[in-house]
Amino acid sequence: MNYETKIRYDVVKNRNKFLLSSLALTIIGILSLVIFQLNLGIDFKAGSNMDVATPKAVTVQEVNDVLKTLGYEDLSPTVGGQNNDRVSIRFNDVLDNSESNAVTAALKAKFGEELSAEVNVVSPDIAREMGIKTIWAILIASLGIMLYVMIRFEWRFALAANISILYDSFIVIAVFSIFRFEVDLPFIAAVLTTLGYSINDKIVIFDRIRENLRFASIKNEQQLADLVNASIWQTMARNLYTVLTVVIVTVCIFIWGSVSIKMFSFALLIGLISGAYSTIFIASPLWFLFKRNQKQKPKVAAKPTP
């Protein structure tokens, strides 16, 4: 069957390159998680986080100098805000009232009495509970997506989609593990958002594959490969425009947004790029492999007329 589209690149023929490279990235991510684990934020690790608003611009070095006078070493405060007047300090221990008051008093003595501070404390039990609920949230979301695709399409589409969206989520987690970025609740929101955007791209291509199957007579593996390639290129522009629109917004948020959402936008950016990649180079070739190995039902011979 001739498709009214130009196949600019044979994705199916070159599928092993992308599948193997994706597998290599997955192995690197697993090794990073085993060796370095995740840099858990206060939401998933017991401790205290102090958000400070200063009356003037400050630097990380100035904040560290104050903390060192109180005996706090190896802390990594972050400074942000339009005028560098917002400071976030993460303590590995749970601060009591006297300790937090001492830190606030020292900062006021250095930067001015107009300084204000807010302390958030997470106990070990709450941190453990948050970690468990996060794992369940990702698993339930993945299962729900798989059931939806299975009902709307078939199990081969569902399996290919679920493998690829889990790959997208894992890539985000692996990047944060490798570069030691902090994992907090906004990060989890970014991972769940990645699942939604990723499955949207895959539904577009799968829907086109299904439509092309209705009008095609597939007799061999090459014809099936041509159908998948045609479906990819027929939906390429739509998928790229959709992803590019969200990527532009995400980049703007990352550049000009506040410190509190920078890591959220960065995690989402990784997920969007990975989702666009996996839709074309993982999900579609995987479906081709599953469909190629499908056993054809034997045709029932027509009964002779008496």
Summary of the structure (lengths in Angstrom):
residues: 306
radius of gyration: 25.7
end to end distance: 38.2
largest distance: 106.1
contacts: 935
relative contact order: 0.15
helix: 65%
strand: 9%
